[in-house]
Amino acid sequence: MRDNPPVADLVMRAATGDKQAWDALVERYAPLVWSICSRYRLGGADAQDVGQSVWLHLVEQLRNLRDPAALPRWLATTTRLECARVLRAAHGPQAAVLALDAENICDDHAEIAEQQLLAAERHVALRQAFISLPPRCQQLITLLIHDPPMPHAEISATLGVSAGSIDSMRSHCLHQLRSDPAIAALINTEAATAPGQQLPHAHAGSQLTRT
């Protein structure tokens, strides 16, 4: 979803007061902020405090960002600083050691942070693509990822179709899902950065309904 729309475009629109662009930024990058809080081992209340501070700082700095496209790194850096602030407030003299340990964890797992960012973007793209599907496809995918799994006979009865047609319907719906511009952009991005990696098929739908 990095290019659909580009983060720089969202930042510039949000800076002019576009609420829809701001909401899109928060939805896209909130998982990155929370993942860093998790690596600092912050509790729920502290993580929420950090998150609120980070987004408040962003509101204040939106017009001053030198490189809007670098927003993910700006958010990561700001989140780490806020996590260190919370640790200092909570642990006093021990905070320096705790913050250093946390920073080492973050440095050692920079690649993991990037993977988490990609996962967050994939999640948003999947939800948007799912919502764009025809209602029949949304219903079918929801039934296919039901936990525990539903027998084809039960799915066919629910949809009013023959059990033998479910697999072809599934293929058709997943083709529509992968053809969505948001998903197509992700596929192109991931193909360029990680050859051989493919977008999940049926199990990807679990991200669409279990949030």
ABEGO torsion letter per residue (X at the ends): XAAOBBAAAAAAAAAAGBAAAAAAAAAAAAAAAAAAAAAAGBBAAAAAAAAAAAAAAAAAAAAABABAAAAAAAAAAAAAAAAAAAAAAAAEAAAAAAAAAAAAAAAAAAAAAAAAAAAAAAAAAAAAAAAABBAAAAAAAAAAABOBBBBAAAAAAAAGBBAAAAAAAAAAAAAAAAABAAAAAAAAAAAAABBGBBBBBAAAAAAAABX
